[in-house]
Amino acid sequence: MIHKFSVRSAGIAEPDIRELGRSWELDDLEVWRDYYVEFEGTPDPAALTEVAAVLGDQLDVEVSLDQPLPAGAVQVAYKRGVVDNESDSIITVCGLLGVEARAGKVATSYRSASPKLRDLIVSTRFNSTIEELHDEEPHYDTLVPQGHYESAAQYDLRGLDDAGLTELGVAGGRNLSLAQMKHVQHVQETLGDEFVTDVLLEALDARWSDHCAHTTWKSLGSLLGRLVQAAKDVDNPNVLSMFHDNAGVWDFYDGHAIAIKAETHNGPSAISGYFGQLTKLGGVLRDILGTGLSADPIGSFEYTAVGEPEAPAPIKGRPDARRLAGETIRAIKEYGNTFGVPMMSSRMTFHPAYRAKPFALGGSIGLLPVSAAQRGTPRPGDFVVLIGGLTGNEGIHGASASSAGAVMDTAAVQIGAPLEQVKFRKALIELREEGCMSALTDVGGAGLNSAVGEIGEACGVWINTALVPLKTAALPMWRILLSESQERMLLAVPPEHQERAKKILDRHMVRSTVIGRFADTGRYHVFHAPDLTEEALIAAAPDAVPAHNGELGFDVAYDLLDIEVERQEVGPPPRPSGVPEWPELAPTQLAGLLEEVVADAEVASQHFADSQYDSTVQGNTWYGPHYGTETSVRTAYWAGTPVAGSPAAAVLNTAFNPWMFDADPVAATRQMFCAAIAGQVLAGVAVKDICMCDNFYTPHLSPHWREWLVGMVDELAVLVRHFGVPLISGKDSSAGSVQTDEGLVSVPPAVFLSALGKVPHTDALLREQWTTAGNVLVRVGLATGSPVGTVAARKLSLPTGALDDLALSDVDSYLAALAASRNLLRSGARIGAGGVAGVLAQGVLASGIGVKLESATTESLFAEHRVGAVVEVAPEDVAALPAELSPVVLGTLEGTLEGTGIVLEGIDLFAPAARDGWLNSFTARIA
């Protein structure tokens, strides 16, 4: 018996629904949830009333029973062959009420009188791969997916010529090159098999994709190896693990360590901002959970760059930048808040080069014992245990498609379900503490194929795909293997701990299934055998593959799975020349420019997004991501105290500016690396206690992209060796060029840097808010006066040119002087977007204290001295500032100034219109 429960607002619609109505220009928009529940037998009316009460257990909602879809409504629901992510929760709730349920399905219904409603839903809230639309009430015979298994396709490659191999390599959405197909042909001949299966073709397509194998970086001369070697040469004792695991691991204090990782989800986010961004955050949190023998996430951060919100999408049918922005905020809020991890830093910017494929970066840090910091190694005989969410027909070809530019569609977009990850988060920590795992890894890009294949390489592995719990009925073997369904982890569990591990997972209500075994074979073996049960597998001898009557996907020695990548030599990158001059502006003109600069997304308040993200959950946030007693403004760093009872703090900041990378990627790399270090030292961190994570996002079709990429990597290697600050984790995304309806669109060659530092006590940290009227504001640090890449240059339409060169010896002197002068500083704010003017505006807003400038020019206010800061110093201490700081007095803090603004020659540069632009411009552009 199937019953429907419709849960909708009883009074004023929720803010999210009202906001959606405004963005769609539908004043009469209604949105509600329909819960379909298939019960065992026929529940009595009282039971249905209890279920309705639980489903509607929130303020100002009403629940109706078995009401058909009204006229003018459109419903989005999972396809009939797909298990809803919320089905397990519905079954559990019913069970707790004493009512037996077999399955559940949740649909979202929309209603408006507007004829454009359906088109809006199709373009923004619908994934045709796994969902279906209904204009009238659907009829369900059952909510349990039904289907039949499709056998693996077989191909004899021995007689195929180049044309035949090429055609087969790209059939069905694969991206295997001719050279790769020739290697598959070699594998078949070496094994002496009569055929290879589509399972092997799909597995190798994913394994050799740029996402998994980093083929672009290998082709240019082992770029990752250059960064790893630079870090090894530094030999920083804080490095516990780097580029070897799902995240890098940095020594903390008192036997604890911090894991850090950031990754991008650019391709999926271009197709679906919501699902792409939802799973970028979920994926990087899972990376932390899968590091060492499991770290517990203690913070997340994210950065998103999309095109100009006012511009149309350059590919018909794709969401435009405004829609991507709104969906991003919704997704980050829903995953981060649901998972229960504080948001350390979030930022969105608008840059035309990201209009075809956004920059969608998510990061996280986590806490784990030093004793558990090393990646585990499975042992022959250990069970392969899959835990977490069900495996469905989504994210197919996600890894290979994301490596191929624009050849991605909704089939490659994953669907997130954060509650699944919440359930196994604490279970993993308990499994670690109980010693129940030899190793673990997350199931992310390329699905089980990547997770099983990589972790099994230590000894050998076999799995039975028929044992994998499915959300989609009867998937073929290759889809089970390649599905990128989210919220899954893979564990290596020793036989002696299997029963204990099962009990722990059951107590945390985490689904777990033994799907195979690690073996001393050096082979990767996949088959599909419904007759081989989980019980039989567990009971079998540890060193034998149980006999079965199933179907073979492949059984290949690992040494046959490696492939040589053709080397490409590149020369030095081209470098721009010439520096445009700053115009001379009168104070009234400076005020007008300031109004434009503070309204730019790089500087303006993003409270519309920030206010939706929980930054205090867990109770460990000590500083950031906002400060201000008068107005909340963004901090330049975040600090948290993750160890209970300890004042030791982890410190995180980031450095990225796409306009600088537009101009000169190599010079921008140097400035961003030095800026990140300078920000950490200003906060109070010693250089030796800083590490970094790099995330490259580069084009693959624009001129000189190879030269720029190699140049950036080599520059980073120089910087790592010079400062002793190692890169310990990172990711490369090398498919940033897209053929669009308007032609080729390429992202700038760029690298996003995330810096992690540590201090033994929060007393060492310097805050940014001004403290006392009468104190002096001083600009310190290296002058980078070129207008190139600055917010003000864009507002003034200045020509492009060269960025400033930074002498690393000068940076050394500044950092040493800054660390030695901390006792003189009352506050300090890093200079970034908007230059000194941006710092002053935020300082006024946060503190309510004004500043009287001694003098100012366009350059002194708006040049972005990125390896510099504005510091507050008592008047008597100004003379004590060392020359190595290159101090420049800006003015005096004045608490009695009318309007508490930025006063120059009697004119307040920070007028009410500028404050309003800072506060509301971001919201106005995307809401």
N, C-alpha and C positions, 0 to 999 in steps of 0.2 A: 504494500500500500504506500503510495507516494502522496505526501501533503506539501503544500506550499505556504510559506510564512513570509509575508511582505512587511518589511520594517522601514518606516519612513518618518520624517519629521512631523510632529504634531502641531508645531507652531511655526516660528520663524525658521527658515532653512539654516543649516550650519554654515559657518563662514566659507568653507571650501566650496560648497555648492553655490553660494551667492557669488563668490569670486569667479567660478567657472561660468556662471550665467553672464557676468559682466564681460569676461574675455570672449565669449561666443556671441555677445550682444543679443542674448535671449533673456528678457526680463521675466518671463514666465517659466523658466526652466525648473523642472522637478527632477530629483535624482533619488532613487531608493534602492534597497537591497532586497532581492528575492532569494529566500532559502528554500531549496527543495530537499526533502528528507524522505528516503525510502525506509520504511519501518518493516520489521519482521512481524507479520500478521497485521491485525487492525487495532491500533491503539485506541483507548477510550477517550472521550472528550476531555476528561480531567487531565490525562497525560498530555494531550495536545496543548492544553492551556498552560501547563507547566513549561513545556518546551518553548512556547511563545513568550512566556514571561522571561525566560533566560535570554533568548535571542533579542528581546527588546529591553534588556536591563540597562537602560540609560535614560537620562533626563529628556523630556520633551520628544518622545517617539511614541508611535502607535504601531501595533502589529495586527495585520488582518490575515485571515486564514482562507486559503484556496480561492483567492480573488483572481480572475483572469487578467491578463495584460490589457489595460484600457486602450481605447482608441487614441491614436496619436503618439503612442509610446513606442520606443525601440529598446530592445533588451539585448545585452551582450552576455553570452554564457559560454562556458567551455564546450567543445564539441562532445558528442555522445561517446566517443571512444577515449575520452581523456578524463582521468580522475582529478577532481578539483583539489587544489592545495589544502582547502579547508575541510575536506571530507572527514579526515581523521578526527579533527577537533569536534565536528558535529556529532560523530559517532560516540566519542568519549563523553560529551555533554549529555547526550541522551542516556548513555549507560549510567552515568551518575544520578540521573533522575529515575532510574529503574525502568527505562524504556529501551527496548532493543532496536537499533537501527543498522541497516546494511551499508548505506552510502549516503553522501550528501553532495549537494551542488549549490554554489552561490552564483547568482547572476546580478548584474547591475542594470537597472532600468532607468531610462530617461524619457521625459515627456515635455513637449512644447508644441505650441501651435505653429511654429515656424516650419516651412517646408525644407529648410536647409539642415534640420536636426540630424537626419540620417547621414548626410555627407560629412558633417562635422564629427560624428561618432566614428565613421569609417576611417577618417583621416587622422584621428587623434587618440581614440580609445579602443582600438580593435586590432587584433592580430589574427589574420585569416588562417594561419597555420594551425592554430589550436582552438580558435574561437568561432562561434557562429552568431549571426544576427537574427532576431525574431521581431516581426512586426505584429504578430498575434501570439496568443498563448501557445507555447510548445506542448506537445504531448510526449510523455516519457513512459515507455513500458517498464524500464528499469534504469537506475542510475549507475549500475555496475557496467563498466566498459565491456563490450563484446567484440570479438574479432578472430582472425585466423592467422597463423604464422606463415610467413613467406620464406621459402628456402633460399639459401645463398645462391647468387648467380655465379656461373663458372665461365672462365675465359682461358683459352689456350693461347698464350702469347708467343709460342715458339715460332709460328709461321707468319707473324704479323710484321709488315714493313713499317717504315717510319710514319707513314700517313695513318695506318691503322692504329699504331701505338698512340699517336697524338690524339686521334679522335676518341679513343677509349680513355685516355688520361683526363680529358675534360668533360666526359659524359656524366650526366646526373649531378652536375654541380661541383665535380672535383676540379682540382687545380694542379694536377701532376704534369710536369714538363716532359718533353721528349726524353731528355737525359734521365729523368727519374723513372720513366716508364721502361727505358732500356735496362735500368738496374733491376726493376721488378722482373723483367724478362730473364735477367741473369739469375735472380733468386729462384725462379721456377726451374731453370735448367740445372742449377746446382742441386736443388732438392730432388730432381728427377721426377717431379710431379706431372701428371697429365694436364693439370689446370691450376690456375689460381682463382680465388674467390673474390667477389666484390668486398668481402670483409677485409682481406689483405690490402686491396687497393685503397679502400677508405682509410684503413689504419695507417698506411704509409703516407697517404695524402696529408693526414693530420700530423704525423710524426715529422715529416719533412717540410711542413709549412714554415713560413717565416716566423709565425707566432711561437711555435714550439722549438724549431731548430735554429732560429736566428741566422738564416741563410744569407741575408743581406750583409749582416755584420761579418760573417765568416768570409764572404766573397771579397770583402775589402781588407782582409788581412788580420783576422782574429781580433776584432776591435775590443770585444769583451776581455780577451786575454791581456790586452794592453792595460786596461783599467785594473784588472786583478793583479797583474805584476807590479803596477805602481803601488797598490795597497800593500802587497807583500814586501816591497822594498822599504816602505815606511815602517813596517813591523810595529804598529801601535799595539801595546799590550791589552788595550780595551777590546780589541777585535776577538770575538769568540767564534763567529761564523760569518762568512761573506760569500755571496754569489754561489752558495752550495746548497741552499735550502729555499723554502718558500719565502723567507725573509732573512735579512741580515740580523745578527745578534751582537749587541754591544754591552760590555760589562757595566754593571751599575754599582751598587753598594751592598755590603753585608750578605753576599751569597746570591744576590739577585741579578738578573740581566734584563735588558730591554730589546725586544725585536722590533724592527722597522721595515715596512714595505709600502710601496705605492705602485699602482698599475693603472692602465688606461683602458677604457671601453669605448673607443672612438667610433668604430664601425657600427656596433649595435645602437649606440646613442643617436647616430644619424638617421636610423630607421625608426626607432621608438625612443624618444627622450626618456620616457617614464621607465620602461623595462631596462633600457640600456644603463641608465644611471642607478636604478634600483640594484641591479646586479653588479655594477662596478663596486659599490660600497660593500655589498654582501660578499663579493669575491675577495676583496682585499682583507676583510675581517677574517674570512676563512683561511687566507694565507697565514695570518698570525696564529690562528688556532692550529694550523698544520706545520708550525715551525718547531724544530727540535722535537721534543716529546710533548709539545703543546704549550703555547703561551696564551695567556688570558688578555684579550684586548682591553686597553685602558684609555684609548683615545682614537679618534678618527679625524681626518682632514680631507678636504676636497677642493678641486679647482675646475672650473668649467669655462671654456671660451667658445662662444657661438658667434654667428654673424651679426650684423646690425639688425636690431629687432624690427626696424621699419621696412626692411628689404624682403622681397618675396624669396621663397626657396628656389635655388638654382636648378633643382631637379623636380619636375612635375610629380606630384603625389607624395613627396617627402615633406615632413613638417618644417615650417619656417623657424627662424631663430627665436621669435617671440614665443612660439609654442614650445620649442625645445627648452627655453628658459623656464617656463612655467612647469613643465613636466619634470624638469630636473629638480626644482625645489620640492615638488610633491614627493618625488622618489627618495631624495636624501632625507627628508623629514620622516617618511614612513619607515625606512630601513633603520636609520640611526637611532631614532627614538624608540622603535620597537625592540631593537637589539639591546639597548641600554648601555651605550657607550658615548662619552661626552664628545661633542664637536669641538675640536681644538682650533680649527681654522677653516673658513669657507670663503670662496671668492668667485665671482663670475665677471667676465669681461666680454666686450663686444668688439670683434676684430673681423674685417671682411674676409680674411684668408681662411677663416673657420666656418664660412657659410655653407660649404658643401659637406664638411665632415668635422664635427666639433672636437675640441680637446676636452675629453672627459676623464679627469684624473681623480682617483680615490686613494687615500692612504690611511695607514693605521699603525699604532705602536701597541706592544703588548708586554706583559710582565711574565717572567718565568724564572725558575731557579737556574743558577749556573750549571748545576749538575744535570739539568735536562736540556741544555742549550744546543747540544750537538745532534745533528740529524741521525735518526735511528737507522739500523740496518736489519732488514728481515732475515730470518734464518730459515734454512730448508726445513720444512715441516710446519712452519707457522701458517695459520689460517689467514686467508684473504677475507676480511670482514668489511662489508659495505654498510655504512650507517647513514641515517638521515632521510632525506626526501626520496620520493619515488622517481623513477626514471621514465621520462616521457619523450614525446616527439618534438622537442624544441631545442634551439641552439645547434641544430644540425649544420655542419660545415662552418660553425662559428670560427674556429681557429684558422681554417684555410681561407675562408671568405674575408676575414679581417686582414689577411695578408695580401689581398688582391685588389685593394682600392675600392671601387664602387660596386663590385660584383656581389653585393650582399643584399639579401631580402629578408622578409620577416621570418623565414624558416631558421635563420641563423641567430635570431634574437632570443635570449634566455628569459625565463619567467621566474621572478624571485618570490620567495615565501619566507620572510625573516623569522617567523615563529619556529620553523624547523631548526634554524640555526641556534635560536635561543635555547632550545631543549638540549642540544648536544654540547653546548658550550661548557657547562659545569660538569657534564658527564665526562668529557675528555680530561679535565683537570683531575677528577677522581680516578680515572683509569691510569693517568700518569702517576699519581701518588701511590696507587696500589701496585704499580709495576706490571700492569696488564698488557702493555704494548711493547713490541720490539721497535716499531716504526709506525709512522702515519704520514699521510699527505692528503691534501684537499683534492676534490674532483672538480676541476675547473675547465679551462680551455682544452678541447679535444676529449673531454669526458673521461670515461673509464679507460679508454685507450691510452691516454697520457698518464693517468694516475697509476694504473696497473703496470703499464709498460715501463715507466721510469723507476718505480719502486722495486719492480721485479728484476731489474737489470743487475742487482747485486748478486743474484744467484740463479734465478730462473723462476718462472711462475706459470701456473695454468689457472684458467677460470672457466666456469660454466655459465654462459649468459642466460640460460633458462632459469637460473636461480635469482636473477636480478628482479626485485619487485618493481612492477611497472605501473605507471599512471595511465598509459595508453595501451589499449588491448593489443597483444600479439605483435609487438614490434619485431622486424627482422633483426638478425644478429648484428649486422653492421650498425644499425641505428641504435641498438642498445649500447654498443661499444662507443659510438661517437656522440651520443646525446650529451648536451651540456646543461641538462636539468640541474638546478641549483641546490644548495644546502645539502651536499653529500660529502662524506669523508671516507677515506679508505684506511683501514688499520691492518697491521701485521700483528696477530695475536698468537702467542705461543700456546700449544695445545693444553698445557697444564694450567693456563689462565683463562681458557675459553669460557668455562662455566661461570667463573667469577665476573668476567667482563660482561657476559650476557645479563647477569643479575643487575649490575650497575646500570647498564643501558636501559634495561626494562624499568628500573626504578625512576629513571629520568624520562620515561616514556619516549625513548628514542628507538626507532625501528632499526634492527640490525639483522644482517643475513650473512652467513658464511657462503661465499660464492666461488671459492677456489683455495689453492694452496701454493705456497712458495716451495720450490723444488731445486735440488742440486743438479740442474740440467743445463744451465746457461741458455735456456730457450724460452721464447714467449709463445704460449700455446692457448688458443681460444677455441672453444667448441660450444655447441648448444645441444644439451641432452636433458629433455624433460624427465626421462626415467631416472636420472641421478638426483636423488633428493638431498636436501641439506643434511638430514640425519645420516644418510649413507656416506656422504662426504666426510662428516665429522668422525664417523666410526672407522673409516678406511685407514690403512697403514700410512704413516706420514710420508713415506718415500715412494709412494706409487700413485699413479693416476688411476682412479677407479674405472673399471670396465663400464662402457656405456654403449648405447645404440644411437647416439646422437649424430650431429652433423659437424664436420670440421670446418672451422673458419680459417685457421692457419696454425702451423706449428713450425716456427722458424728460429734458428740460432740467432742470438743477438748480434753476433759479428756480421751477419748478413744484412742487418738492418741499417748499418752505417753507410753513408754515401758521401763521396767527395764533392765539394762545392768548388766550382771554377773560380779561380782568383782573378780579380780585376785590379789593375794598377791605376792609381790616380795621382795627379800632380797637386801642387799647393792650391788652396782656394783663392779666388780673386778677392781683392780687398778694396773697399771704397776709399775715396780720397776727398779732401775738401771738407771744411766745416762751415756751415751757414752761420751768419752773425745774428746775435740777438738784437731786435730792434730796441731803440730807446723809447720808453713810454713814460708819459706823465703820470702822476699819482692817480688821477681819475681814470686813466686808461688801464693802469695796473689793477684798479678795482674791478673794472669790467672784465679783464682777463681772468682775475681770480674767480669771479662769478662763474665763468665758463669752465675753468679747471676743476673747481670743487664739485661741479655737477657731472663731471665725467665718471663713468663707472669704475675707473681705476682708483678714484679718490672718494666718491660719494658714499654715503651711508647705504648699506644693503640690508637695512633692518627688516624689510619685507621678507627677505629670505632668512636672515640670521635669527630673527625672533621665533622662527618655527623649529629651530634645531635646539635640542637640549644640550647645554654645555656644562651642566652641574651634576648630572647623574653620576653615581658612584662616589661622589663626595671627595674626589681626589684633586679636582682642579684648584690650583692655588692662585693662578693669575691667567687672565685671558678667558675667552678670545675678545673680550671688550673691557673697557675701563671708562671711568668718568663719573664724577659725583653730580654733575649738572646734565650732561648728555652722554649717552653711551656711544663711544667710538671704538674702532677696531684696534686691538693691540698689535704690535709688531712681532710678538712671540707669545707662546703659551707655556705655562709651567704647571706641572702636576706632581703631587707627592704620592706615588703609587703604593708604597710599602707602609702598612698600618703602623702607626706610632713612630715613624721615621720622618725627619725634616728634609731628607734628601729629595732633590727634585730632578725630574726629567724636563728638558727644555727643547721646544720645537719651534723652528721658524722655516720659512720657505723663500725662494727667490726665483722670480720669473717675470719677463717682460717681452711679449711677442713683438712689439714694435722695435725693440733693440735687435732682436734676432732677425727681423726683416732687413735691417741695415747691414749688420755684420755678425754672423753667428759666432765666429771665433772670439771677437772682442767682447760680445755680449756674454759668452760663456765665462770669460775671465771676470768681468764685472759682477755677474751674478754669484759666482763662487766666492769672490772676495766680500761681496755684500752680505752673503749668508754668514760667513765667519765673523765679519764685523758686528753684525746684529747679535750673534751669540756672545761675543766678548763684551759688547755694551751691556747686555743683560747681566753678565757676571760669570760666564763660563770660560774656563781656560782653553786655549787652542788645542792642547793635547787631549782634551776631553770632548772633542767634537768629531762626529762622523757624518756622512751624507748618504743620501739615496738619490740616484739619478733616473729620470724618466725622459727618454728621447722620443720626440714625435717629429718625424721628418717626411718630406715628400719623396716620391720615387720616379717622377716624370719631369720635374722642372730642371732648368739648366743648372749644372754644377752641383747638384744635390750630393753626389758622392764626395766631391772635394770638400764641401762644407761639413758633411758628417764626419769624415776622417779628421778634418781640422779640429772639430769640436772635441772629439775623443782624445786626440793627441794633446790638445790644450788642457783637458781635464787631467790627463796623466802627469803633465808638468806641474799643475797646481797641487795635485795630491802629494807629489814628491817634495815640492817646495815647502808646503805648510805642515806636512805630516798629518793631514786630515784625510782619512781614507774614505773611499766610496765602498759601502759594504752590501748594497743591494740596489736593484734597479730593473728597468725593463725598457725594451726598445719597440717602438711602433713605427714601422718604416713604409707605410702605405698611405701617406697623406696627400696624394694627388688623386683627383677625381675628375673624370670626364662628365661634364654637366650639359644641360640644355644651352648654356651660355658659353661653353668652351671649357678648357682645362682650368681647374681651380686647385692650387697647391698651398698647403700650409707652409709657414716659414720653417726652415731647419732650426730646431730649438731643443733645449734640454731644460726640464723643470728640476730644480734642486730642492731637496728637503733636508734640513740640517737637524741633527739630534745631538744635544749636549746634556751634561749632567753637572750638578753642584751638590756638595755634601749637606748644604743647609740653605733653606730659602732666604736666610738673612743676607746671603751673598748677592741676591738678585735686585736689580735696579728697576723701579717702576717708571712709567712714562708721564704720569700726571704732574703738572706744575704744582708746586707746594706753597710758595710764599711770594706775595707782592713785594717788590723791591729787589728781588733777585734778578740776575742778569742772564739772558739767553745768549748762548755762544754756539756758533757753528764750528764743529771740529771735523777733522778727517780730510781725505783726499778730495781735491776739487776735480769734478768731471763736468766741465762747463759746456760741453757740446750740447746743443739743443736736440740733436738727433735722438729719436726714441722717446722724447718727453711728451707729456700731456700738453704742455703749453705750445710746443712746436706744432702739434696737430691743430690746435685751436687757431694758431697764427698762420697756418698753411705754409710753414717754412719748408724749403727744399730739404731733401735727405742728403746724407753725406757720411762722414766717418764718425765713429765713436771715439772717446778718449782712450788713449793707451794708459795702462796702469803699470807702473814699475813695482814689481813685487817687493823689492827692498824697501820702498816707501810704505807699502802696506804693512810690512813687518814692523817698521818703526812706529807707525800709527797704532797698531794693535798693542805693542808693548807699552807705549805711553798711555793708552787708554786703560789698560789693566792696572797700571801703576798709579793712575790719577783718580781711581774710583772714590776715594775718600773725599774728593772735592766736589763730586757730582750729587746734586739733590734730586735730579730726575734726568732722564735722557730718552730721546725718541729717534729711532733710525730714520734717515731720509730716504724716501722712495718716490713713488708716483706723486706728482704735484710739486716736488721739490720742497724747499724750505717753506714756501707758502702753504703747501698741503699740511706740513707738520704744525705750522702756526695755527691754521684754521681748526685743526682737530684739538690742539692744545687749548684754545679759547673755548671751544664747545665743551670739552670734557671738564675743565676746571672752573669756568666762569670768570677767569682772570684774563684781563686784556694785556696787550703788549704794545709798548711804544717803541717804534723802530728808530734807530739813530739815522739810518739812511737806507736806501734800497734802489736797486735797478731791476730791470726785467730779468737779467741773468742771475743776480743774487737771490731773487725770490723764486724763480721757476726752474733754474737748472737743477737736475736731479743728481745730487752728489751721493751716489749710491754706496760708496764706502765712507760714509760720514754720518753725523748725527747732530741734532740740536740738543744741547745739554743746558741744564739750569745750574747756575753757580752763584754762591753768595758773592756780593760785590768785593769783599776783601780777599776772595780766593781767585779772582780772575787773573791777577798777575802771576799766580803760582802755576797756572796751566802751562805744561811744557811746550816748547816750540814744535816738538814732533807731532803734536795734535793739530798744528796749523790753525790755531784758534782765531775766529773772526767774530767780534762782538756784534750781535744783531740788534739788541735793544733791551729794555727793562720791563719786567712784569709790573703792571699797574692795576691794582684792584679797584681803583676809583674811576677809571675811564668810563665815560658815558657809553653804554652799550657793550662794554668789555669786549672791544674788537681789536683789530690790527691797525694801529694808527701810524700814519706817515705824513709828516708835514701838516698835521691837523686834520687829515682826511682819514676816515675809517674805511679801510679797504674791504673789510668784511661786513658788508651791508646786509640788511634783512633779506634782500632778494638772493644773495649768495648763500645765506644760511638755509633758506627755503630750498634752493636748488640742491644743496648738499643733502638735505633730508629727504626730498621727494622725487628727485629726477630718476633714480633707478626704478622705483616703483612705477612711475608714470610710463616708462618705456616698455615694461613687460607685463603689467597687470591689466 
